[in-house]
């Protein structure tokens, strides 16, 4: 039973059984109020499908309001969402759609979405893909994002792409030693990257992404923005393809 259904049932069950237990209603005598209440109660108990219809209507209204809210938020923050020069851009830079992902390297659902998103971008061929580093799951998340951003700032998008892939599939905890070894494995000098991880330039990117997520009412990862739509949470590949199709239509 969902939250709304439970609330309605509890509300119905908790109606006072006697007229004297109820506050008086303007224009109605106590007897009239008691009779009206009994009629309403009897009708709802005999026709419980009315409650389901009411729940469906309310749910549809809530979904519509949430969609309109997302449209407004994307419009308000459009440029920083889609065109922030601090973000890595992959896929087709000239694609007809831009898919933005707020992600955390230590998030299990982000890792689950990783292969699906890669396949979506590759198979579609016309999606510009933007990554927002959004570490929210503790120190390991923060270290991973600091490392990735430092690589992007020092070595550019190709190096970041490789690091992003490596961090998404990294086993174990990211430590300075682990990240330094990862840099070496990719042919990068570890020390400048490790030194830059705590720099103002790197930390400002993370702060800006957190501030944007707060304004966008994004509290978890992964979260995706496409055109004027926001998808919060993991979705399998076929749902992501529908998401893209809806945006194009």
C-alpha positions as a Markdown table, in Angstrom:
| # | Residue | x | y | z |
|---|---|---|---|---|
| 1 | Unk | 0.0 | 0.0 | 0.0 |
| 2 | Unk | 1.5 | 3.4 | -1.0 |
| 3 | Unk | 1.8 | 6.4 | 1.3 |
| 4 | Unk | -1.2 | 8.2 | -0.1 |
| 5 | Unk | -3.5 | 5.1 | 0.1 |
| 6 | Unk | -2.4 | 4.5 | 3.7 |
| 7 | Unk | -3.0 | 8.1 | 4.6 |
| 8 | Unk | -6.5 | 8.0 | 3.2 |
| 9 | Unk | -7.4 | 4.8 | 4.9 |
| 10 | Unk | -6.0 | 6.1 | 8.2 |
| 11 | Unk | -7.9 | 9.4 | 7.8 |
| 12 | Unk | -11.2 | 7.6 | 7.1 |
| 13 | Unk | -10.7 | 5.2 | 10.0 |
| 14 | Unk | -9.9 | 8.0 | 12.4 |
| 15 | Unk | -13.0 | 10.1 | 11.7 |
| 16 | Unk | -14.8 | 10.5 | 15.0 |
| 17 | Unk | -17.7 | 8.1 | 15.4 |
| 18 | Unk | -20.0 | 10.5 | 17.3 |
| 19 | Unk | -21.3 | 13.9 | 16.4 |
| 20 | Unk | -20.4 | 15.3 | 19.8 |
| 21 | Unk | -16.7 | 14.4 | 19.1 |
| 22 | Unk | -16.7 | 16.7 | 16.1 |
| 23 | Unk | -16.3 | 20.5 | 15.9 |
| 24 | Unk | -19.5 | 22.2 | 14.9 |
| 25 | Unk | -19.9 | 23.2 | 11.2 |
| 26 | Unk | -21.4 | 26.6 | 10.3 |
| 27 | Unk | -24.9 | 26.2 | 8.8 |
| 28 | Unk | -25.3 | 22.7 | 10.0 |
| 29 | Unk | -26.8 | 21.3 | 13.2 |
| 30 | Unk | -25.0 | 18.6 | 15.1 |
| 31 | Unk | -27.6 | 16.1 | 13.9 |
| 32 | Unk | -27.2 | 17.2 | 10.2 |
| 33 | Unk | -23.5 | 17.0 | 10.5 |
| 34 | Unk | -23.6 | 13.5 | 12.0 |
| 35 | Unk | -26.0 | 12.3 | 9.3 |
| 36 | Unk | -23.8 | 13.7 | 6.5 |
| 37 | Unk | -20.7 | 12.1 | 8.0 |
| 38 | Unk | -22.4 | 8.8 | 8.2 |
| 39 | Unk | -23.5 | 9.0 | 4.6 |
| 40 | Unk | -20.0 | 9.9 | 3.4 |
| 41 | Unk | -18.5 | 7.1 | 5.4 |
| 42 | Unk | -21.0 | 4.5 | 4.2 |
| 43 | Unk | -20.5 | 5.6 | 0.6 |
| 44 | Unk | -16.7 | 5.3 | 0.8 |
| 45 | Unk | -16.9 | 1.9 | 2.4 |
| 46 | Unk | -19.3 | 0.6 | -0.2 |
| 47 | Unk | -17.3 | 2.2 | -3.1 |
| 48 | Unk | -13.6 | 2.0 | -2.1 |
| 49 | Unk | -12.7 | 2.4 | -5.8 |
| 50 | Unk | -13.4 | 6.1 | -5.3 |
| 51 | Unk | -10.4 | 6.3 | -3.1 |
| 52 | Unk | -8.2 | 4.7 | -5.8 |
| 53 | Unk | -9.6 | 7.2 | -8.4 |
| 54 | Unk | -8.8 | 10.1 | -6.0 |
| 55 | Unk | -5.3 | 8.7 | -5.5 |
| 56 | Unk | -4.7 | 8.4 | -9.2 |
| 57 | Unk | -5.8 | 12.0 | -9.8 |
| 58 | Unk | -3.7 | 13.3 | -7.0 |
| 59 | Unk | -0.6 | 11.4 | -8.2 |
| 60 | Unk | -1.1 | 12.7 | -11.7 |
| 61 | Unk | -1.3 | 16.2 | -10.4 |
| 62 | Unk | 1.8 | 15.7 | -8.3 |
| 63 | Unk | 3.7 | 14.3 | -11.3 |
| 64 | Unk | 2.7 | 17.2 | -13.5 |
| 65 | Unk | 3.7 | 19.7 | -10.9 |
| 66 | Unk | 7.1 | 18.0 | -10.5 |
| 67 | Unk | 7.6 | 18.0 | -14.2 |
| 68 | Unk | 6.8 | 21.7 | -14.5 |
| 69 | Unk | 9.1 | 22.4 | -11.6 |
| 70 | Unk | 11.9 | 20.6 | -13.4 |
| 71 | Unk | 11.3 | 22.5 | -16.6 |
| 72 | Unk | 11.5 | 25.8 | -14.7 |
| 73 | Unk | 14.7 | 24.7 | -12.9 |
| 74 | Unk | 16.4 | 23.7 | -16.1 |
| 75 | Unk | 15.4 | 26.9 | -17.8 |
| 76 | Unk | 16.7 | 29.0 | -14.9 |
| 77 | Unk | 20.1 | 27.2 | -14.7 |
| 78 | Unk | 20.4 | 26.1 | -18.3 |
| 79 | Unk | 23.8 | 27.6 | -19.2 |
| 80 | Unk | 25.7 | 26.3 | -16.1 |
| 81 | Unk | 24.0 | 22.9 | -16.6 |
| 82 | Unk | 24.9 | 22.4 | -20.2 |
| 83 | Unk | 27.8 | 24.7 | -21.0 |
| 84 | Unk | 30.1 | 24.9 | -17.9 |
| 85 | Unk | 33.7 | 25.0 | -19.2 |
| 86 | Unk | 34.8 | 23.1 | -16.1 |
| 87 | Unk | 32.9 | 20.0 | -17.1 |
| 88 | Unk | 34.2 | 17.1 | -19.2 |
| 89 | Unk | 32.4 | 16.7 | -22.5 |
| 90 | Unk | 32.3 | 13.3 | -24.3 |
| 91 | Unk | 30.2 | 11.6 | -26.9 |
| 92 | Unk | 29.5 | 13.7 | -30.0 |
| 93 | Unk | 30.4 | 17.3 | -29.2 |
| 94 | Unk | 28.1 | 18.4 | -32.0 |
| 95 | Unk | 25.2 | 16.1 | -31.0 |
| 96 | Unk | 21.6 | 17.3 | -31.3 |
| 97 | Unk | 21.0 | 16.5 | -27.5 |
| 98 | Unk | 23.2 | 17.0 | -24.4 |
| 99 | Unk | 22.9 | 14.5 | -21.7 |
| 100 | Unk | 24.2 | 15.7 | -18.3 |
| 101 | Unk | 25.0 | 13.2 | -15.5 |
| 102 | Unk | 25.6 | 14.1 | -11.8 |
| 103 | Unk | 27.7 | 11.2 | -10.6 |
| 104 | Unk | 29.7 | 9.8 | -7.7 |
| 105 | Unk | 32.5 | 7.3 | -8.3 |
| 106 | Unk | 31.6 | 5.3 | -5.2 |
| 107 | Unk | 27.9 | 5.2 | -5.9 |
| 108 | Unk | 26.8 | 1.6 | -6.7 |
| 109 | Unk | 24.0 | 2.8 | -9.0 |
| 110 | Unk | 26.3 | 5.1 | -10.8 |
| 111 | Unk | 28.6 | 2.2 | -11.5 |
| 112 | Unk | 25.5 | 0.2 | -12.6 |
| 113 | Unk | 24.5 | 3.0 | -15.0 |
| 114 | Unk | 28.1 | 3.5 | -16.3 |
| 115 | Unk | 27.9 | 0.7 | -18.9 |
| 116 | Unk | 24.4 | 1.6 | -19.9 |
| 117 | Unk | 25.2 | 5.3 | -20.4 |
| 118 | Unk | 28.3 | 4.4 | -22.4 |
| 119 | Unk | 26.3 | 2.1 | -24.7 |
| 120 | Unk | 23.6 | 4.7 | -25.0 |
| 121 | Unk | 26.0 | 7.4 | -26.1 |
| 122 | Unk | 27.9 | 5.1 | -28.4 |
| 123 | Unk | 24.9 | 3.4 | -30.1 |
| 124 | Unk | 23.0 | 6.7 | -30.6 |
| 125 | Unk | 26.0 | 8.6 | -32.0 |
| 126 | Unk | 24.3 | 12.0 | -31.7 |
| 127 | Unk | 24.5 | 12.7 | -28.0 |
| 128 | Unk | 26.8 | 15.2 | -26.4 |
| 129 | Unk | 27.6 | 13.8 | -22.9 |
| 130 | Unk | 28.5 | 16.0 | -19.9 |
| 131 | Unk | 29.8 | 14.7 | -16.6 |
| 132 | Unk | 29.2 | 16.7 | -13.3 |
| 133 | Unk | 31.5 | 15.5 | -10.5 |
| 134 | Unk | 29.1 | 15.3 | -7.5 |
| 135 | Unk | 30.8 | 13.4 | -4.7 |
| 136 | Unk | 28.3 | 12.9 | -1.9 |
| 137 | Unk | 29.3 | 9.5 | -0.3 |
| 138 | Unk | 32.2 | 10.5 | 1.9 |
| 139 | Unk | 35.9 | 10.9 | 1.8 |
| 140 | Unk | 36.5 | 8.2 | -0.9 |
| 141 | Unk | 34.1 | 9.9 | -3.2 |
| 142 | Unk | 35.7 | 13.2 | -2.7 |
| 143 | Unk | 39.2 | 11.9 | -3.3 |
| 144 | Unk | 38.1 | 10.3 | -6.5 |
| 145 | Unk | 36.5 | 13.4 | -7.9 |
| 146 | Unk | 39.4 | 15.6 | -6.8 |
| 147 | Unk | 41.8 | 13.3 | -8.7 |
| 148 | Unk | 39.6 | 13.2 | -11.8 |
| 149 | Unk | 39.2 | 17.0 | -11.9 |
| 150 | Unk | 42.9 | 17.5 | -11.3 |
| 151 | Unk | 43.7 | 15.3 | -14.3 |
| 152 | Unk | 41.2 | 17.2 | -16.5 |
| 153 | Unk | 42.7 | 20.5 | -15.5 |
| 154 | Unk | 46.3 | 19.4 | -16.0 |
| 155 | Unk | 46.1 | 16.9 | -18.9 |
| 156 | Unk | 42.9 | 17.6 | -20.7 |
| 157 | Unk | 39.7 | 15.6 | -21.7 |
| 158 | Unk | 41.4 | 12.5 | -23.2 |
| 159 | Unk | 43.3 | 11.8 | -20.0 |
| 160 | Unk | 40.2 | 12.5 | -18.0 |
| 161 | Unk | 38.2 | 10.0 | -20.1 |
| 162 | Unk | 40.7 | 7.3 | -19.2 |
| 163 | Unk | 40.7 | 8.2 | -15.5 |
| 164 | Unk | 37.0 | 8.4 | -15.4 |
| 165 | Unk | 36.7 | 4.8 | -16.7 |
| 166 | Unk | 39.4 | 3.6 | -14.3 |
| 167 | Unk | 37.8 | 5.2 | -11.3 |
| 168 | Unk | 34.4 | 3.7 | -12.2 |
| 169 | Unk | 35.8 | 0.2 | -12.2 |
| 170 | Unk | 38.3 | 0.7 | -9.4 |
| 171 | Unk | 38.3 | -2.0 | -6.8 |
| 172 | Unk | 39.1 | -1.1 | -3.2 |
| 173 | Unk | 39.4 | 2.3 | -1.6 |
| 174 | Unk | 41.0 | 5.2 | -3.5 |
| 175 | Unk | 44.1 | 6.4 | -1.5 |
| 176 | Unk | 46.9 | 8.7 | -2.4 |
| 177 | Unk | 49.0 | 5.6 | -3.1 |
| 178 | Unk | 46.3 | 4.0 | -5.2 |
| 179 | Unk | 45.6 | 7.1 | -7.2 |
| 180 | Unk | 49.3 | 7.8 | -7.7 |
| 181 | Unk | 49.7 | 4.3 | -9.1 |
| 182 | Unk | 46.7 | 4.8 | -11.4 |
| 183 | Unk | 48.2 | 7.9 | -12.8 |
| 184 | Unk | 51.5 | 6.1 | -13.5 |
| 185 | Unk | 49.7 | 3.3 | -15.2 |
| 186 | Unk | 48.1 | 5.8 | -17.5 |
| 187 | Unk | 51.4 | 7.4 | -18.3 |
| 188 | Unk | 50.8 | 10.5 | -16.1 |
| 189 | Unk | 53.2 | 12.0 | -13.5 |
| 190 | Unk | 51.5 | 11.4 | -10.2 |
| 191 | Unk | 52.9 | 14.2 | -8.0 |
| 192 | Unk | 51.5 | 17.2 | -9.8 |
| 193 | Unk | 48.1 | 15.6 | -9.9 |
| 194 | Unk | 48.1 | 14.7 | -6.2 |
| 195 | Unk | 49.4 | 18.2 | -5.3 |
| 196 | Unk | 46.6 | 19.8 | -7.3 |
| 197 | Unk | 43.8 | 17.7 | -5.8 |
| 198 | Unk | 43.3 | 20.1 | -2.9 |
| 199 | Unk | 43.8 | 23.3 | -4.9 |
| 200 | Unk | 41.2 | 26.1 | -5.0 |
| 201 | Unk | 40.7 | 25.4 | -8.7 |
| 202 | Unk | 39.6 | 21.8 | -8.1 |
| 203 | Unk | 37.6 | 22.4 | -4.9 |
| 204 | Unk | 35.7 | 25.2 | -6.6 |
| 205 | Unk | 34.4 | 22.9 | -9.3 |
| 206 | Unk | 33.1 | 20.5 | -6.7 |
| 207 | Unk | 31.5 | 23.3 | -4.7 |
| 208 | Unk | 29.9 | 24.7 | -7.8 |
| 209 | Unk | 28.4 | 21.3 | -8.7 |
| 210 | Unk | 27.1 | 20.8 | -5.2 |
| 211 | Unk | 25.5 | 24.3 | -5.2 |
| 212 | Unk | 23.9 | 23.6 | -8.6 |
| 213 | Unk | 22.6 | 20.2 | -7.5 |
| 214 | Unk | 21.0 | 21.9 | -4.4 |
| 215 | Unk | 19.3 | 24.4 | -6.7 |
| 216 | Unk | 18.2 | 21.7 | -9.0 |
| 217 | Unk | 16.7 | 19.7 | -6.1 |
| 218 | Unk | 19.1 | 16.8 | -6.8 |
| 219 | Unk | 20.0 | 14.9 | -3.7 |
| 220 | Unk | 21.3 | 11.6 | -4.9 |
| 221 | Unk | 23.3 | 10.0 | -7.7 |
| 222 | Unk | 23.0 | 9.3 | -10.5 |
| 223 | Unk | 20.8 | 12.1 | -11.8 |
| 224 | Unk | 20.4 | 13.0 | -15.4 |
| 225 | Unk | 19.4 | 16.2 | -17.2 |
| 226 | Unk | 18.3 | 16.1 | -20.8 |
| 227 | Unk | 16.7 | 19.0 | -22.6 |
| 228 | Unk | 14.1 | 20.3 | -20.1 |
| 229 | Unk | 13.8 | 17.0 | -18.2 |
| 230 | Unk | 15.4 | 15.6 | -15.1 |
| 231 | Unk | 15.7 | 11.9 | -14.2 |
| 232 | Unk | 16.7 | 11.3 | -10.6 |
| 233 | Unk | 18.1 | 7.8 | -10.0 |
| 234 | Unk | 19.2 | 4.8 | -11.9 |
| 235 | Unk | 17.3 | 3.7 | -15.0 |
| 236 | Unk | 18.2 | 0.7 | -17.3 |
| 237 | Unk | 19.3 | 1.2 | -20.9 |
| 238 | Unk | 15.8 | 0.8 | -22.4 |
| 239 | Unk | 14.4 | 3.5 | -20.1 |
| 240 | Unk | 17.3 | 5.8 | -21.0 |
| 241 | Unk | 16.6 | 5.3 | -24.6 |
| 242 | Unk | 13.0 | 6.2 | -24.0 |
| 243 | Unk | 14.2 | 9.3 | -22.2 |
| 244 | Unk | 16.3 | 10.3 | -25.2 |
| 245 | Unk | 13.4 | 9.6 | -27.6 |
| 246 | Unk | 11.0 | 11.7 | -25.5 |
| 247 | Unk | 13.5 | 14.6 | -25.6 |
| 248 | Unk | 13.8 | 14.4 | -29.3 |
| 249 | Unk | 10.0 | 14.3 | -29.8 |
